[in-house]
């Protein structure tokens, strides 16, 4: 039995006036996703508890079958796992974005989608000027980087009461009231402020300005947390897994779950990703794993930019080059295929939001319902719903969750 999960990150949205009251998912030409709906079931799941921030960290942890109330410790520790950075019991990982802030407005939370090589140079400069044995800067991919706090004896400077704001929640907004707050926030705010002078005349930024590109004006620190303790997916659900993604957050989750990470040349975390290559590698990976998860960031990035046309295009590319080839490869074999975003990312707000997302599941042992399209209105009308989204995985795998948890059930 093969299980496949396709995650078009943040694709759930609201009706758009420019689309005649349709959502991007309704407007996109997605014959393969609609065929899954006709052959299977459409439902909805809420992956972010009301008291938690609607980030991809919380939402994907839930989508992959782990109760975020029980297992979530912060976003940055997941990304540290992707880089093989070990965290001690006193250590904290902190997400370190390279951003463009002008006149106290978050102009771009990606610093113009700065390249990985440029980011490496800026992070090296940050380490030289601001780092020491306690503060260690690690370059990641593009604007997504890390700062590690190596704790010493005594109480750590941060706690659950330390509040930070994801920079993608601040696009085109003032940042004046969104600097870190609470325990240890003075340390984080000081590093953020001092990075401005470090980057101001850095050769990377001088070159970017000459080329008409946005500079990385400073670091933005958020998503702090300590090392999580997750039972492996095989231990929890009895299935081996593999992950295809271009995002360190999902790579880190895969590592912590005991999954193999499949790298795809040409796959990026942006709209220019190679969808066709992702589909080819996904089909090939089916031979070596019981469960394959394919995560695509492009739909979320389009929403962060408020670009409806790009979001529709990304959905159509995912359908044509990823869902389609996977359906063809699985045809005639025992299998199940699930398509679901992690959280909504409305074009209107350009940021993640709470709320249920639509999913479609089809394959062996799944009796079809009356649905014939995969979209938000169809999911909203379905009786199949999981108010606690982490329970969806056990239902999808048709396996019982661990004994210490209540049985999986639709809400």
N, C-alpha and C positions, 0 to 999 in steps of 0.2 A: 504494500500500500504506500502510495506517494502522497504527501501533503505539500501544497504550495500556497504561500501567502504573498500577495502583491500589495504593497503599501504605497499608494500615491499620496505622499505626505500633504496634509492640509487641504485636500481637494474639496472637502465639504464646504458649502457656501450658502449664501442667501439668494433669493430671486433678484435678478438684475433688470432694471428698467430698460437698459439698452438691449437686453435679450428678450424683450417682450414678457417680462415676468418669469423667465426661466432661470434656473441656476446654470453655472458653467457646465456642470455634469449633465444636465438635461440638454443643453445646447450642443455639446460636443457629439461628434459622430463616433460612437463606441459600439460597433456591432458585436464585438466579442464579449464585452461586459454584459450587454443586453442578452446575448445568447446564454450566458451563465444564469442570468435572472430567469429566463424562460425555462431553463433546464433544472433550476434549483430554487433557492429561497432568497428573499431580500429581507433584511431586518435592520436593527439599529442597536448601537451600543454606546454607552457613555464611559469614556476612559479616564476622565479627570474628575475626581471628587471635588465638591464645591470649595473645600477649604484649601485645596492645593492649586498652585499656579498652572494654567493650561499650557504647559510646555511639551515639546516632543519627548523629553525625558520621561515625565510622568505618563504621558499617553502611550508611548511605545512599550514601556514596561507593562502597562495594563494590557495592551493589545496582545502581547506575547505571553499573557497568562499569569502575571504576578501582581498581587494586590499592592498598589502603590502606597496605601496607608501603612502597610507592613514592611515593605522592602525599599521604598525610595529614601535615599539619603542626600540627594543633590545631583545636579547634572554633571558638573566637572569631574567627579570621581569616575563616572562612566567613560568619559573621554580619556581620562588618565589610563584606564585599563586598555583602551585601544592602542595607546602608545607604549604599553608595557611599563608604565611608571608605577612602581610599588608605593603604596601609602602605608605608613606605620600607624599605630593606634592614636598617636598624637598629631598626625599630619592632616592637612586640609588641602583639597584641590579647588582651584578657583578658575572659572572660565575667564579668559583674557582676550576680548575682542580688540581688533584694530578698527577704529571708527573714524569718521569725519564729523567733527562738531565745529560749527561756525556760528559765532554770535550766540552761543549757548543753545543752539538748535541742532538736534541730531539729523545732520544732513544725509548721512549714509552709514548704516550699522555694519557695512562690509568694507568701508574705505574704498569704494569703487571696485569691489571684488578684486582687491589687491592680490597679486600672484603669490604663490607659495614661496618662491625664491625671495621676493621683496620682503615678505613677512619674516622670513628667516633672518634677514639682515637687520630688520628693525628689532626683532626679539633679542638678537645678540647684543644690540646696542642697549636695550633695556636691561639685560642681565649685567652688562658691564657697568652701567651707571646706577642701577637701582637694586641689583641682586646681591645676594651674599649667601651664607650658609643657611639662613632662615628662609629667604625668599628666592625661589628658583624659577626662572622663566623657560618655558618649553615651546618651541615652534610647532605648529600643527599643520593644518591645511588652509591656505589662504588667510582669511581674517580670523579663523577659529584657532585660538592658541590657549595655552594654559599657564597659570601661575601656581606653584606649589609652596605651601607654607609648611616648613619642617618644624614641628612642635618640639618643645623642650619640657623639662619637668615643670609641674604646676598646671594651673588651669589654662586651657586654650583660650585665645583671644576672641574666638567666634562661638556662636551658639545658634540654637534654633530661632533665637530672637534677632539674629543679624538679618537685615533686610537689604536685598539688592534688586535691581530692576534689569531685565533683559533689554539690551539696546534695540532689538527689533520691535519692542513695544513702544518705542519712542520716536519712530520715524516721523520726521517733519514736525516734531514737538520740542518744546523747551525741556532741557535736562536739569534745570535749576533745582527742582524739588525731588529729583530722582537719583541723587548720589547715595551711596550706601548709608544705612541708618542702623543704630543699635550697637551691640557689643562688637568691638574691633573695627567699626566702620571708619574710625579716624585713620587707621592704618591703610585701609583700602583707598580711601579718598586721597590720602597723601600721595600714594604711589600713582594714582590716576593723574593728579595735578602735576607731579614732577615729571611725568612722561611727556608732557607738552613741550618742555624745553629740550628734552632728549631728542624728540622727533623733528622739531621745527626746521632745522637746517640739515637734516640727515640727507645724504646723497640720494637715497631712494625717493624721498619726497621732493627734492629739487628736480630730479628727473621727471617725476610724475607731473609736477606743475608745468614743466616745459612742454610736456606732451599733451597738456590739456586734461589730465586725469586728476581725480580727487586725491588729495594727500591723506595719509593716516595721521591725523592730528594728535591722537593720544590713545592710550589703552582704556578699555571699559571693563571693569571687574564685576562679575556676577556669578550666579549658579554655584556657589561654594558648597562643599559637602565633604564628608568623611567616607572612607572606604565602605561600600556595602557588603553584605553577606547574603549572596543568593544561592539557593540550591540549584544544581545544574538542571537543565531542561530534561535531560534523560532520566535523572533521578525523580523529577517531579511528574513527568508525563510519559516516560518510557519510549521516547522517540529521539533519534539523532538529528541534529539540525545543521544547516549552513546558511550563511547570510551573504547577500550581494548588496552593497551600499557604497556610496562615496562619502559618507558622513561619519566622522569619528564617534559620535554619540552611539550610532547603531553598531559600529564596529566594536565599541567597548561593551555594549550589551551582549553582543555575540560571544565575545571572549569570556565574559562572566557567566554566561549560560552554558559554556562548554561547546559552542558551535565553531565550525570552521568558517573562516572569512574568505570569500572568493573575490579576488581583485579583477576588475574589468578595465583593460586599457581603453582610454577615451571616455570613461564614465566620470562625470564631474558632479558637483553639488549644485549645478546651475542649469539654466535653460539650454545651454549648449551641449548637454550630455549626449553621449552616443547611445541612443535608445536601441538601435539595431544590435550593437555589440552586447549590450546588456541582455537582450533577449537570447542571443546565441549562447552566451556563457551560462545563462539560466538553464537552457535546455540541456547543455552538456553537463551541468552540475547535478541534474536529476539522477544520473547514473550512479552517483557516489553518496547520496544522502537520502534519508527517509523523508525529511522535511526541509523545504527550501523557502527562505524568505527573501523577497526582492523589494528593496526600498528605493523609491525615487523621490528626490527632493524638489524637482523642478516645479511641481504644482504649488508647493508652499512658497518658493521664491517668487513665483509670478504674483501670488497674493500679496506678499510683502511689498511688492512694487506697485500694487494696484493695477496690474496689467491683465485685464480680462481676456483679451485675444491670446496672450501668451499662455494663460491658464488653460484655455480651451485647446490650444495647439498641443500643450504638454499632455493633456488627457488623451487626445487622439493618437499621439505618438506612443504612449504607454499601451493603449489598446491594440494598436496595429503591430508594434514591434516586440512587445513583451507578453501581453495576455494572449494574443493570437497564436504565436509560436508555442507557448506553453500548452494551450488547449490542444493544439495539433499533436504535440509530442505525447500528451497524456491520453489521447483518445484510444479507447479500447483496452485501457489498463486500469486496474484498481487505483483510484485516486480521489482526492478532494482538492478543490481549488477555491481559495477565499481571496476576495478583493476588498480592502477596507483602508480608509485613511485612519490616522491616529487621532486627530482633532480637527475641528473646523478652523479655517483661516479665511475669514471674510475679506473680500476685496475692499469693502467699504471702510473697514478699520485698519487694514494692512497688518493685522497681528492675530495671534492665536486667540481662541475663545473657548469657553466652556460649552458643553452641549453634546448631544448625541450625534454620531456619524453613521452614515449608511454603510452596510456591508452586504455583499452577495456571496453566497456559498453554493457550490454545486459539486456533484460527483457521487461516488459510490455510497449508497445507503441514505442519501438525502432526497426525500420525496419532494417533488416540485410543488410550489404554491401557485397562486394565481398571478404572480408578478410576471411582467414581460419586459420591463426596463429597469435598469439600475440607476437610481437617482434618489434625491432627498425626499420628494413627496411620496414616492412608492414606499420608501423605508418608514416614513412617518405613519403611513396607513397600515403597516404590518403589525400583526399581533406578536411577532417574534422580537423581543427587546430585552436587552441586558442593562439594567440600571447600574450595575457594577460590571463594567466592561471586561474586567479581568476574567470573569466567568465564561466569556465567549470561547476561549481557547479549549477548555475541557469539552464544551458542547461540540466544537468543530472537530476535535480529535475523537469524539465519542468515547472518551475515557473518563474514569472517575478521578477527581482531584484528590490530593493527599487527605488522609483521614482527619487531620486537624482542622480542615476547612469544611464548611457546609457544602452539600451537593450543589453542583452547577445547575442552574435553572434559569429559564427566561423570566424576566420580571413581569 
